[in-house]
């Protein structure tokens, strides 16, 4: 029985290693060796293996779980392969086992869109075998492992399953559609195309050939500019959540009740619309009445489009529009919590000091 600690099965591969790879400060990841461990010991070893999944089984964590002969999950579990968000592809057999466990269309959705699924959906799809309360997770996983060992339940090996793979005609249609989407962004995001190479090889030539292509594709993806940029963004976005002298001293954000928007063009009216749709009133400033009327008209049109799409009622649209106050003067900006300049090649150097 394989389980995690601290309330999680596994969040996946150590992304720090990807960062080191993109910076040229680490050698090749030993993917082939680890896959041999998964194939030879975890999946096809003498002892049956059961993954006891609590809360998270993502990326390499889900790939490890899929190599097990069975999987038990808690109700709040989330399972997914989000590697493409980092510019790489699943590298521990995910491109081979997931299509065999949930079918090709669903696996493409989960991999290509980095879309995780909950425990109940995973149970329906066949990705997990049982969903049990957290306090029963370990005992049920051990019980299931014993049942497999005593041949009371079959020892499933996802690597060799084929019953959920499509026939040739269906496969060609499904993969062609996926290729069309990947081709549109191939020049800047090559990892989508590389991922499909591995999936296609596995379906058409067998999982062993697919795993070999997966390794080659992973190595190509991890050295791409897309991977370097996305990994850098991943770490940068998390660094902003902990700013010394700001996030560590207990500062409490001041509530934003009113925003001053300078400029009612496409951007300014869009900002004003976003504000009122979140319950924040707006003072929309323009340099003359004609521009001001046009800006107010754009905000109204934005709200009307939400009504047309049946995302809000006309009554609600009218109420939100009433939160926008048109203005030709900065005098009203004395009461705003924030001022946003959205004027093309303009300056707000004369913005009153009280509005800072």
C-alpha positions as CSV (number, residue, x, y, z in Angstrom):
1,X,0.0,0.0,0.0
2,X,1.5,3.3,-1.1
3,X,0.3,6.5,0.6
4,X,1.5,10.1,1.3
5,X,1.9,12.2,4.4
6,X,0.4,15.3,6.0
7,X,-3.0,14.7,4.4
8,X,-1.8,14.5,0.8
9,X,-0.9,11.6,-1.5
10,X,1.5,13.6,-3.7
11,X,1.5,17.0,-5.4
12,X,3.9,15.6,-8.1
13,X,7.4,16.1,-9.3
14,X,9.8,18.5,-7.5
15,X,9.4,21.6,-9.8
16,X,12.7,22.9,-8.4
17,X,14.4,20.3,-10.5
18,X,12.7,21.7,-13.6
19,X,14.0,25.1,-12.7
20,X,17.5,23.8,-12.4
21,X,17.2,22.1,-15.8
22,X,16.0,25.2,-17.5
23,X,18.8,27.2,-16.0
24,X,21.4,24.6,-17.1
25,X,22.3,23.9,-13.5
26,X,21.2,20.2,-13.4
27,X,21.8,17.1,-15.5
28,X,19.2,15.0,-17.2
29,X,16.5,13.7,-15.0
30,X,16.7,9.9,-14.5
31,X,13.2,9.3,-16.0
32,X,14.1,6.0,-17.7
33,X,15.3,4.5,-14.5
34,X,12.3,5.6,-12.5
35,X,10.0,4.3,-15.2
36,X,11.7,0.9,-14.9
37,X,10.9,1.0,-11.2
38,X,7.3,1.8,-11.9
39,X,7.0,-0.9,-14.6
40,X,9.0,-3.7,-13.0
41,X,8.3,-3.3,-9.3
42,X,5.2,-1.2,-8.7
43,X,3.0,-2.4,-11.6
44,X,4.4,-5.9,-12.4
45,X,6.2,-6.8,-9.2
46,X,5.5,-9.9,-7.1
47,X,3.5,-8.0,-4.5
48,X,0.3,-6.2,-5.5
49,X,0.3,-2.5,-5.0
50,X,-2.5,-0.2,-4.1
51,X,-2.4,3.6,-4.0
52,X,-4.2,5.2,-1.0
53,X,-5.0,8.6,-2.3
54,X,-5.8,11.4,0.1
55,X,-6.7,14.9,-1.3
56,X,-4.0,15.3,-4.0
57,X,-2.6,13.0,-6.7
58,X,-1.2,15.4,-9.3
59,X,1.4,15.0,-11.9
60,X,4.0,12.5,-11.0
61,X,1.9,11.6,-8.0
62,X,-1.0,10.4,-10.2
63,X,1.5,8.7,-12.5
64,X,2.8,6.7,-9.5
65,X,-0.8,5.9,-8.5
66,X,-1.7,4.7,-12.0
67,X,1.2,2.3,-12.0
68,X,-0.3,0.6,-8.9
69,X,-2.6,-2.3,-9.4
70,X,-5.5,-0.5,-7.8
71,X,-6.4,2.9,-6.3
72,X,-8.5,4.0,-3.4
73,X,-9.3,7.7,-2.9
74,X,-11.0,9.9,-0.3
75,X,-14.1,12.0,-1.4
76,X,-12.2,15.3,-1.6
77,X,-9.4,13.9,-3.7
78,X,-8.3,15.7,-6.9
79,X,-6.5,13.8,-9.6
80,X,-4.8,15.3,-12.6
81,X,-1.8,15.7,-14.9
82,X,-1.0,19.5,-14.9
83,X,2.5,19.2,-16.4
84,X,1.6,21.2,-19.6
85,X,1.1,24.3,-17.4
86,X,4.9,24.1,-16.9
87,X,5.9,23.6,-20.5
88,X,6.6,19.9,-20.1
89,X,4.7,16.7,-20.5
90,X,3.9,13.8,-18.2
91,X,7.2,11.9,-18.0
92,X,6.4,8.9,-15.8
93,X,4.1,7.0,-18.1
94,X,1.1,9.4,-17.8
95,X,0.7,9.6,-21.6
96,X,0.4,5.9,-21.7
97,X,-1.6,4.8,-18.7
98,X,-4.2,7.6,-18.5
99,X,-5.7,6.9,-21.9
100,X,-5.9,3.2,-21.0
101,X,-7.7,3.9,-17.8
102,X,-10.2,6.6,-18.7
103,X,-10.3,6.5,-22.5
104,X,-8.6,8.7,-25.0
105,X,-11.1,11.7,-25.2
106,X,-11.1,12.2,-21.4
107,X,-7.4,11.7,-21.1
108,X,-6.7,14.3,-23.7
109,X,-9.0,16.7,-21.9
110,X,-7.2,16.1,-18.6
111,X,-3.7,16.2,-20.1
112,X,-4.0,18.9,-22.8
113,X,-6.1,21.2,-20.6
114,X,-4.4,20.3,-17.3
115,X,-7.8,19.6,-15.9
116,X,-8.1,17.7,-12.7
117,X,-11.1,15.6,-11.7
118,X,-12.7,14.7,-8.4
119,X,-12.9,11.4,-6.7
120,X,-16.5,10.5,-7.8
121,X,-15.8,11.3,-11.4
122,X,-12.6,9.3,-11.2
123,X,-14.6,6.3,-9.8
124,X,-17.1,6.6,-12.6
125,X,-14.3,6.7,-15.2
126,X,-12.4,3.8,-13.7
127,X,-9.4,5.8,-12.6
128,X,-9.9,4.8,-9.0
129,X,-11.5,1.5,-7.7
130,X,-13.0,2.8,-4.4
131,X,-13.9,6.1,-2.8
132,X,-14.0,5.8,1.0
133,X,-14.0,8.1,4.0
134,X,-10.5,9.4,5.1
135,X,-10.6,7.4,8.3
136,X,-11.0,4.2,6.3
137,X,-8.5,4.9,3.6
138,X,-5.6,2.9,4.8
139,X,-7.6,-0.1,6.0
140,X,-9.6,-0.3,2.8
141,X,-6.4,0.0,0.7
142,X,-4.7,-2.8,2.6
143,X,-7.8,-5.0,2.4
144,X,-7.9,-4.4,-1.4
145,X,-4.2,-5.3,-1.7
146,X,-4.8,-8.6,0.2
147,X,-7.8,-9.4,-2.0
148,X,-5.5,-9.0,-5.1
149,X,-2.8,-11.1,-3.5
150,X,-5.3,-13.9,-2.8
151,X,-6.6,-13.7,-6.3
152,X,-10.0,-12.6,-5.1
153,X,-9.7,-9.5,-7.3
154,X,-7.8,-9.2,-10.6
155,X,-4.3,-7.7,-10.6
156,X,-4.8,-4.8,-13.1
157,X,-1.9,-3.4,-15.0
158,X,-2.9,-0.2,-16.7
159,X,0.2,-0.3,-19.0
160,X,-1.2,-3.3,-20.8
161,X,-5.0,-2.4,-20.9
162,X,-6.5,-1.7,-24.2
163,X,-10.3,-2.1,-23.8
164,X,-10.9,1.6,-23.5
165,X,-8.7,2.6,-26.5
166,X,-10.7,3.6,-29.6
167,X,-10.7,1.8,-32.9
168,X,-8.5,3.1,-35.8
169,X,-11.2,5.2,-37.4
170,X,-12.2,6.9,-34.2
171,X,-8.6,7.4,-33.1
172,X,-7.7,9.2,-36.3
173,X,-10.6,11.6,-35.9
174,X,-9.8,12.3,-32.2
175,X,-6.1,12.8,-32.6
176,X,-6.5,14.9,-35.8
177,X,-8.8,17.3,-33.8
178,X,-6.3,17.5,-31.0
179,X,-3.4,18.1,-33.5
180,X,-5.3,21.0,-35.0
181,X,-5.5,22.7,-31.7
182,X,-1.8,22.0,-30.9
183,X,-0.6,23.2,-34.3
184,X,-2.0,26.7,-33.7
185,X,0.4,27.3,-30.8
186,X,3.2,24.9,-31.8
187,X,5.7,27.7,-32.5
188,X,5.5,29.1,-29.0
189,X,4.2,26.0,-27.0
190,X,5.8,23.0,-28.6
191,X,5.1,20.7,-25.7
192,X,1.4,20.2,-26.7
193,X,2.5,18.7,-30.0
194,X,5.2,16.6,-28.3
195,X,2.7,15.3,-25.8
196,X,0.4,14.1,-28.7
197,X,3.4,12.4,-30.2
198,X,3.8,10.2,-27.1
199,X,0.1,9.5,-26.9
200,X,-0.2,8.6,-30.5
201,X,2.8,6.3,-30.4
202,X,1.3,4.5,-27.4
203,X,-2.1,3.9,-29.0
204,X,-0.8,2.9,-32.4
205,X,2.5,1.1,-31.5
206,X,2.0,-0.1,-27.9
207,X,2.7,1.4,-24.5
208,X,6.4,0.4,-24.5
209,X,7.0,2.3,-27.8
210,X,4.9,5.1,-26.4
211,X,6.9,5.3,-23.2
212,X,10.1,5.6,-25.3
213,X,8.6,8.5,-27.3
214,X,7.4,10.1,-24.1
215,X,10.9,10.2,-22.8
216,X,12.3,11.8,-26.0
217,X,9.4,14.3,-26.0
218,X,9.9,15.2,-22.4
219,X,13.6,15.9,-23.0
220,X,12.7,18.2,-25.9
221,X,10.0,20.0,-24.0
222,X,12.1,20.6,-20.8
223,X,14.8,22.4,-22.9
224,X,12.3,24.7,-24.7
225,X,11.8,28.4,-24.2
226,X,8.2,27.7,-23.3
227,X,9.2,25.5,-20.3
228,X,11.8,28.1,-19.2
229,X,9.2,30.9,-19.3
230,X,6.4,28.9,-17.6
231,X,8.6,27.6,-14.8
232,X,9.9,31.1,-14.2
233,X,6.4,32.4,-14.0
234,X,5.4,29.6,-11.6
235,X,8.1,30.5,-9.1
236,X,7.7,34.3,-9.6
237,X,3.9,34.2,-9.0
238,X,4.5,32.4,-5.7
239,X,7.2,34.8,-4.6
240,X,4.8,37.7,-4.8
241,X,2.6,35.9,-2.2
242,X,5.3,36.4,0.4
243,X,6.8,40.0,0.2
244,X,9.1,40.8,3.2
245,X,7.8,43.8,5.1
246,X,4.3,43.4,3.6
247,X,2.8,39.9,3.9
248,X,4.7,39.1,7.0
249,X,3.7,42.0,9.3
250,X,0.0,41.4,9.4
251,X,-1.1,44.3,7.1
252,X,-4.8,44.2,6.4
253,X,-5.9,45.4,2.9
254,X,-8.1,48.5,2.9
255,X,-11.5,47.8,1.5
256,X,-12.0,49.2,-2.0
257,X,-15.4,50.8,-2.3
258,X,-14.9,53.3,-5.1
259,X,-12.4,53.4,-8.0
260,X,-11.7,56.4,-10.2
261,X,-11.1,55.5,-13.8
262,X,-9.5,58.2,-16.1
263,X,-10.5,57.5,-19.7
264,X,-13.6,55.9,-21.0
265,X,-12.2,54.1,-24.1
266,X,-12.1,50.4,-24.6
267,X,-9.7,49.7,-21.7
268,X,-11.2,52.3,-19.3
269,X,-14.8,51.2,-19.9
270,X,-13.7,47.5,-19.5
271,X,-12.1,48.3,-16.2
272,X,-15.2,50.2,-15.1
273,X,-17.3,47.2,-16.0
274,X,-15.1,44.8,-14.1
275,X,-15.3,47.0,-11.0
276,X,-19.1,47.3,-10.9
277,X,-19.6,43.6,-11.6
278,X,-17.6,43.1,-8.4
279,X,-19.7,45.6,-6.4
280,X,-17.2,48.5,-6.6
281,X,-18.6,51.9,-7.6
282,X,-16.8,53.9,-10.3
283,X,-16.2,57.5,-11.1
284,X,-15.5,57.6,-14.9
285,X,-13.6,60.7,-15.9
286,X,-13.3,62.1,-19.5
287,X,-12.0,65.3,-21.0
288,X,-15.3,66.3,-22.7
289,X,-19.0,65.3,-22.8
290,X,-18.8,63.5,-26.1
291,X,-16.1,61.2,-24.9
292,X,-17.8,60.8,-21.6
293,X,-21.1,59.8,-23.2
294,X,-19.3,57.3,-25.4
295,X,-17.5,55.8,-22.4
296,X,-20.7,55.4,-20.4
297,X,-22.3,53.8,-23.5
298,X,-19.5,51.2,-23.7
299,X,-20.0,50.3,-20.0
300,X,-23.7,49.9,-20.7
301,X,-23.1,47.8,-23.8
302,X,-20.8,45.6,-21.8
303,X,-23.5,44.9,-19.2
304,X,-26.1,44.4,-21.9
305,X,-23.9,41.7,-23.5
306,X,-24.1,39.9,-20.2
307,X,-27.9,40.1,-20.3
308,X,-27.9,38.9,-23.9
309,X,-25.8,35.9,-22.8
310,X,-28.2,35.3,-19.9
311,X,-25.5,35.7,-17.4
312,X,-27.5,38.4,-15.5
313,X,-30.9,39.9,-15.5
314,X,-31.8,43.3,-16.9
315,X,-32.6,44.5,-13.4
316,X,-29.2,43.6,-12.2
317,X,-27.5,45.2,-15.2
318,X,-29.4,48.5,-14.6
319,X,-28.4,48.3,-10.9
320,X,-24.7,47.8,-11.8
321,X,-24.8,50.6,-14.4
322,X,-26.1,53.0,-11.7
323,X,-22.8,52.4,-9.8
324,X,-20.9,54.3,-12.5
325,X,-20.8,58.1,-12.0
326,X,-19.7,60.1,-15.1
327,X,-17.5,63.1,-14.4
328,X,-15.6,65.8,-16.3
329,X,-13.7,66.9,-13.2
330,X,-11.1,65.4,-10.8
331,X,-12.9,67.0,-7.9
332,X,-14.8,63.8,-7.2
333,X,-11.6,61.8,-7.1
334,X,-11.0,63.0,-3.5
335,X,-13.2,60.1,-2.3
336,X,-11.9,57.2,-4.4
337,X,-9.8,54.4,-2.9
338,X,-7.9,53.9,-6.1
339,X,-7.3,55.8,-9.3
340,X,-6.6,54.0,-12.6
341,X,-5.3,55.8,-15.6
342,X,-6.5,54.3,-18.9
343,X,-5.9,57.2,-21.4
344,X,-3.9,56.7,-24.5
345,X,-0.7,58.8,-24.4
346,X,-2.1,60.9,-21.7
347,X,-1.0,61.9,-18.2
348,X,-2.6,62.2,-14.8
349,X,0.1,64.5,-13.5
350,X,-2.6,66.9,-12.4
351,X,-4.5,64.3,-10.3
352,X,-5.3,65.8,-6.9
353,X,-3.0,64.8,-4.1
354,X,-6.0,63.7,-2.0
355,X,-6.7,60.9,-4.5
356,X,-3.3,59.3,-4.2
